[in-house]
Amino acid sequence: MAGLRGQKLLVRGSALTLACALGFAAPSACSNTTDAPVARRAMREAGAFEASPEPEAEASAGAAGSSDTSPEAGADAGVDAPVRLGIVPLLELGDGGTASDNTLAELAVLSAGSRARSLSVRLDQLLDAAGNPSESAFADLAETAALYRARGASILFSIAIVDRAEDARPVALRVSWRSTELRSAIRAVVDRAYATFGQELAYLSFGTDVDRFLALATASDRTNAGACFLQALSYAKAHAQRLPSTQVGVTLSAPGVIAGLAREAHALLAGSDAAIITDYALDASFQAKSVTDALEDLATLDSKLKAQPIVLQELAYPSSPLVQSSPEQQQQFYDQVFALLAARRQRFPFVDLYALTDDDDADARQRALSFGVLTAGTDAGAAELAQATAAFDSLGLRGPTGGGPNASQKPAWLSALRALSTFESP
């Protein structure tokens, strides 16, 4: 759907049935389907994925965000602390790609062992023209939720009131951050989110890189937007339908947390159950950071956020030579990240890698614009936009050619497969 930048949700009415037919869903989840029984595959397909026994579907007690993933529990559990590792099943739908291809992309990452899924949807896509929760948007989300629930996987759902530097409120609700209409709409979306998701909802977040938006806002908007987010946090935390295993927070950027947050953003972090972070390993000029510097950023986050578990809503590293990287350098980064996760399981309970395949140029350009890249008709702005686009269209573990299972693999894909196997339990 349009609200998921670079991510498309499943086609309603087909996802779980197809998952059961292909053997990706737990048998108990398929017992009430109307399709004729289909024998489950005991092994993942060789070739595209490493052949190994499929993990059994897990109950919500092991979901990231439950009590056994707290820093204290992790310290006692040591290497047994769970890490929910996933891959965003991005699929390029241009050049003949279809929505069915996207369903297969979801199933592909689940077959590979993915146990985490981040869903970030703009608020203006979660509301209809009347300002009520969108029936079509939440029907799509319900299909995706059912598929991950059937596999015992965990979901992070972000209600993107802001999308990095962009205001993601519907135009009619942008009059004031203090308006009753805005806050009522946010509460209605929270209500619908809790009604849509179940035990798979490990994290409910507000915004994407909220600190980026607040840094560009006027002093008045920064204060009022911060208060709006705090009220959303309070409402979601106290909600009667919130499961004990669901943690609530806001999503912030790794560079912002490392550099030091403004007062309003820091209050949002302090009010969050977990530190929910995005990290693309890019410097201010959209060049790839060295592997050493990128890993140092994760170590700094670990050091600065001792009071909270660190949830990586999106973790990425580019592979393009245009931004001083390469496929081999991308693999080196991920290999060292996975080693870090193995050593610090209790600190990183949920990590979603962005993404299965590279973004197309249009989606990469839109993502760059959401970071506040300004073209303004200048050569310098156009060059910065081109640089950022080159970074964002090379974040995938596979290239875009051919789409679907025929997309060209990068070395990091094999590293990701090994890591998914390593972290498939507990």
C-alpha positions in Angstrom: 0.0 0.0 0.0 1.1 3.5 -0.6 1.6 4.3 3.1 4.4 1.8 3.5 7.3 3.5 2.0 9.0 0.8 -0.1 6.9 -1.9 1.5 3.8 -3.4 0.0 1.3 -5.4 2.1 -0.2 -8.7 1.2 -3.2 -9.2 -1.1 -6.3 -9.7 1.1 -7.9 -13.2 1.0 -4.9 -15.0 -0.3 -1.9 -14.7 2.0 -2.7 -17.2 4.7 -4.2 -19.7 2.3 -1.1 -19.5 0.1 1.2 -19.8 3.2 -0.6 -22.9 4.3 -0.4 -24.5 0.9 3.3 -23.8 0.6 4.0 -25.0 4.2 5.1 -21.6 5.6 2.3 -21.4 8.2 2.0 -23.4 11.4 -0.4 -26.4 11.0 -2.7 -25.1 13.8 -3.1 -21.8 11.8 -4.2 -23.8 8.7 -6.7 -26.1 10.4 -9.7 -23.9 9.6 -8.8 -23.0 6.0 -11.2 -24.1 3.3 -8.5 -25.4 1.0 -7.9 -29.2 0.7 -5.1 -30.5 2.9 -1.7 -30.0 1.5 1.4 -31.8 2.9 3.8 -29.4 4.6 7.3 -29.3 3.3 9.7 -30.6 5.9 12.7 -28.7 4.5 13.2 -25.3 3.0 13.9 -25.4 -0.7 17.5 -25.8 -1.5 19.1 -23.4 -3.9 17.3 -20.1 -3.1 17.5 -20.9 0.6 19.7 -23.2 2.7 17.9 -26.5 3.3 17.3 -27.1 7.0 14.3 -28.2 9.2 11.6 -25.5 9.4 11.4 -24.0 12.9 8.2 -24.7 14.8 5.7 -21.8 15.3 6.3 -20.2 18.6 3.9 -18.9 21.2 3.7 -15.3 22.2 5.7 -16.0 25.4 8.9 -16.0 23.3 8.0 -12.9 21.3 10.4 -9.9 21.5 9.0 -7.3 23.8 7.8 -9.9 26.4 9.2 -9.9 29.9 12.0 -12.3 29.1 13.5 -9.8 26.8 14.2 -7.1 29.3 17.8 -6.1 29.9 17.7 -7.7 33.4 16.3 -11.0 32.0 18.9 -11.0 29.2 21.7 -10.5 31.6 20.7 -13.6 33.4 19.9 -15.6 30.3 23.2 -14.8 28.5 23.4 -16.4 25.1 19.8 -17.8 25.5 18.2 -14.3 25.2 16.1 -14.3 22.0 17.0 -12.1 19.1 14.1 -11.6 16.7 15.9 -11.1 13.4 14.0 -10.3 10.2 14.3 -9.0 6.7 12.0 -6.4 5.2 10.4 -8.2 2.3 10.7 -5.3 -0.1 9.9 -6.2 -3.7 10.1 -4.0 -6.8 6.7 -4.1 -8.4 7.7 -2.3 -11.6 8.7 -4.0 -14.8 6.0 -6.6 -14.7 6.1 -7.4 -11.0 2.7 -8.1 -9.4 1.1 -8.1 -6.0 1.4 -11.9 -6.0 5.1 -11.5 -6.3 5.0 -9.4 -3.1 3.1 -12.2 -1.3 5.9 -14.6 -2.3 8.5 -12.1 -1.0 6.8 -12.2 2.4 6.8 -16.0 2.3 10.4 -16.0 1.1 11.7 -14.2 4.1 9.6 -16.4 6.4 10.9 -19.5 4.7 14.4 -18.2 5.2 13.8 -18.0 9.0 12.7 -14.4 9.4 11.1 -13.8 12.9 10.7 -10.0 12.8 8.7 -7.6 10.6 8.6 -3.8 10.8 5.5 -2.1 9.4 5.7 1.7 9.2 2.6 3.3 7.7 1.9 7.0 7.4 -1.0 8.4 9.4 -2.5 9.9 6.3 -2.7 6.4 4.8 -4.2 4.9 8.0 -7.1 7.4 7.9 -9.8 7.7 5.3 -11.2 11.0 3.8 -13.6 11.3 6.8 -10.7 11.0 9.3 -11.7 7.5 10.4 -9.4 4.5 10.4 -9.2 3.2 6.8 -10.9 -0.1 6.3 -8.7 -1.1 3.4 -5.5 -0.1 5.2 -6.3 -2.1 8.2 -7.6 -5.1 6.2 -4.2 -5.2 4.5 -2.5 -5.0 7.9 -4.7 -7.8 9.3 -3.6 -10.1 6.4 0.0 -9.4 7.1 -0.5 -9.9 10.8 -2.2 -13.2 10.3 0.7 -14.6 8.3 3.3 -13.6 10.9 1.1 -14.7 13.8 0.9 -18.1 12.2 4.7 -18.4 12.1 5.1 -17.2 15.7 7.0 -14.2 14.4 7.0 -10.6 15.9 5.7 -7.4 14.4 6.7 -3.8 15.0 3.9 -1.5 13.9 4.8 2.2 13.6 2.0 4.8 13.2 4.0 7.3 11.3 2.5 10.6 12.4 5.7 12.1 10.9 7.9 10.4 8.3 11.3 11.7 9.1 11.4 15.3 8.0 7.9 15.1 6.5 4.6 15.8 8.2 2.5 12.7 7.7 -0.7 14.0 9.1 -3.7 14.3 6.7 -3.8 17.8 5.4 -7.1 18.5 7.2 -5.4 17.7 10.5 -2.3 19.9 10.1 -4.0 23.0 11.5 -2.6 22.4 15.0 -0.8 19.8 16.9 -3.1 20.6 19.8 -6.4 20.0 18.0 -9.0 17.7 19.5 -9.6 16.3 16.0 -5.9 15.2 15.6 -5.7 13.5 18.9 -9.0 11.8 18.5 -7.9 10.4 15.1 -4.6 9.1 16.6 -6.5 7.4 19.4 -8.9 5.8 16.9 -5.9 4.5 15.0 -4.4 3.1 18.2 -7.7 1.4 19.0 -7.9 -0.1 15.6 -4.3 -1.3 15.7 -4.8 -3.2 19.0 -8.0 -4.7 17.5 -6.1 -5.7 14.3 -2.9 -7.2 15.8 -2.6 -9.9 18.5 0.2 -11.7 20.2 2.5 -11.0 17.3 2.5 -7.2 18.1 5.8 -6.9 20.0 6.2 -3.1 19.5 3.8 -0.3 18.8 5.7 2.9 17.8 4.8 6.4 16.8 6.6 8.2 14.0 9.6 7.5 11.9 12.8 9.3 13.0 10.8 11.8 15.0 13.9 13.6 16.0 14.5 14.6 12.4 11.1 16.3 12.2 11.5 18.0 15.5 14.9 19.4 14.6 13.4 21.2 11.6 10.2 22.4 13.3 9.6 25.8 14.8 10.0 26.1 18.6 6.2 26.2 19.0 5.6 23.2 16.7 8.4 21.3 18.4 6.8 21.8 21.8 3.2 21.1 20.7 4.2 18.1 18.5 6.2 16.7 21.4 3.2 17.0 23.7 1.0 15.3 21.1 3.4 12.3 20.9 3.6 12.1 24.7 -0.2 11.9 24.9 -0.2 9.2 22.2 2.4 7.2 24.2 0.4 7.5 27.4 -2.9 6.5 25.6 -1.3 3.4 24.0 0.4 2.3 27.2 -2.7 2.5 29.2 -5.0 0.9 26.6 -7.2 -1.9 27.9 -6.4 -4.1 24.8 -2.6 -3.8 25.1 -1.1 -7.2 25.8 1.7 -7.3 28.4 4.1 -8.4 25.7 3.6 -5.3 23.7 6.1 -2.4 24.3 5.3 1.1 23.2 7.6 3.9 22.1 8.6 6.3 19.4 11.1 5.7 16.5 14.2 7.8 16.5 17.3 7.9 14.3 20.6 6.5 15.3 22.5 9.7 14.3 20.1 11.8 16.4 20.5 9.7 19.5 24.2 9.5 19.2 24.6 13.3 18.6 22.3 14.1 21.5 18.5 14.7 21.3 16.7 17.9 21.7 14.7 18.2 25.0 11.4 17.2 23.4 12.8 14.1 21.6 14.7 13.1 24.7 11.4 13.2 26.7 9.9 10.9 24.1 12.8 8.4 24.4 12.5 8.5 28.2 8.8 7.8 27.9 9.3 4.7 25.7 9.5 1.1 26.9 12.3 0.4 24.4 14.7 2.5 22.3 13.3 2.1 18.8 15.9 3.1 16.2 16.6 3.3 12.5 20.2 3.1 11.3 21.3 3.3 7.6 25.1 3.6 8.3 25.3 6.8 6.2 27.1 10.0 7.1 25.6 13.5 6.7 26.6 13.5 3.0 24.9 10.2 2.3 28.2 8.4 1.9 28.5 4.9 3.5 30.3 5.0 6.8 33.3 2.7 7.1 32.4 -0.7 8.6 34.4 0.3 11.7 32.5 3.6 12.2 29.1 2.0 11.5 29.8 -0.7 14.2 31.0 2.0 16.6 27.6 3.7 16.2 25.9 0.5 17.4 28.3 0.2 20.3 27.6 3.9 21.2 23.9 3.2 21.1 24.4 0.3 23.5 26.4 2.5 25.8 24.0 5.4 25.8 20.8 3.4 26.1 21.6 1.2 29.0 18.2 1.6 30.6 16.3 0.3 27.6 16.5 -2.6 25.1 17.5 -1.4 21.6 15.0 -2.3 18.9 16.4 -1.8 15.4 13.3 -1.0 13.3 15.4 -0.8 10.2 19.1 -1.6 10.0 20.8 -1.2 6.6 24.1 -0.7 4.8 24.5 0.4 1.2 26.4 -1.6 -1.5 26.9 1.1 -4.2 30.4 2.2 -5.2 28.8 5.6 -5.8 28.6 6.1 -2.0 32.0 4.6 -1.2 30.8 1.0 -0.6 30.6 -2.3 -2.4 28.7 -5.6 -2.1 31.7 -7.1 -0.3 31.8 -4.2 2.2 28.1 -4.6 2.8 28.7 -8.2 3.7 31.5 -7.4 6.0 29.3 -5.0 7.9 26.5 -7.5 8.3 29.0 -10.3 9.3 30.3 -8.1 12.1 26.8 -7.0 13.1 25.7 -10.6 13.5 28.7 -11.3 15.6 27.8 -8.3 17.8 24.2 -9.6 18.1 25.4 -13.0 19.2 27.5 -11.4 21.9 24.9 -8.9 23.0 21.6 -10.8 22.6 20.0 -9.3 25.6 20.5 -5.7 24.3 19.1 -6.1 20.8 15.9 -8.2 21.0 14.5 -7.2 17.6 16.4 -6.4 14.4 14.9 -5.9 10.9 17.3 -5.7 8.0 16.4 -3.3 5.2 15.7 -5.0 2.8 15.3 -8.2 0.8 15.8 -6.4 -2.5 17.0 -2.9 -3.6 14.5 -0.1 -3.9 13.7 1.1 -7.4 14.9 4.7 -8.2 11.5 6.2 -7.6 11.1 4.8 -4.1 14.8 5.5 -3.3 14.3 9.1 -4.4 11.2 9.5 -2.2 13.0 8.1 0.8 15.8 10.6 0.2 13.3 13.4 0.1 11.8 12.2 3.4 15.2 12.9 5.0 14.8 16.6 4.2 17.0 16.6 1.1 16.2 19.9 -0.6 16.6 20.3 -4.4 15.4 23.9 -4.6 16.4 24.0 -8.2 20.1 24.3 -7.3 22.9 22.2 -8.7 24.1 21.5 -5.1 20.6 20.3 -4.1 20.3 18.1 -7.1 23.7 16.5 -6.5 22.8 15.8 -2.9 19.5 14.2 -3.9 21.3 12.0 -6.5 23.8 11.0 -3.9 21.1 10.1 -1.4 19.1 8.2 -4.0 22.2 6.2 -5.0 22.6 5.2 -1.3 19.0 4.2 -0.8 18.6 2.2 -3.9 21.5 -0.1 -2.9 20.4 -1.2 0.6 19.0 -4.6 -0.5 20.5 -8.0 0.2 19.5 -8.8 -3.4 19.7 -6.7 -6.5 16.5 -5.6 -8.3 17.1 -7.4 -11.6 14.2 -9.7 -12.5 12.4 -9.3 -9.2 11.1 -12.1 -7.0 13.3 -15.2 -6.6 15.3 -14.3 -9.7 16.7 -11.2 -8.2 20.5 -11.2 -8.2 22.0 -12.1 -4.9 24.7 -10.1 -3.1 27.2 -11.6 -0.8 25.4 -10.2 2.2 22.3 -12.4 1.4 24.2 -15.6 2.3 25.4 -14.0 5.5 21.9 -13.0 6.4 20.7 -16.6 5.7 23.3 -18.0 8.1 22.4 -15.4 10.7 18.7 -16.2 10.4 19.6 -19.9 11.2 21.8 -18.8 14.1 19.0 -16.7 15.7 16.0 -19.0 14.9 15.9 -20.0 18.5 15.2 -19.4 21.3 
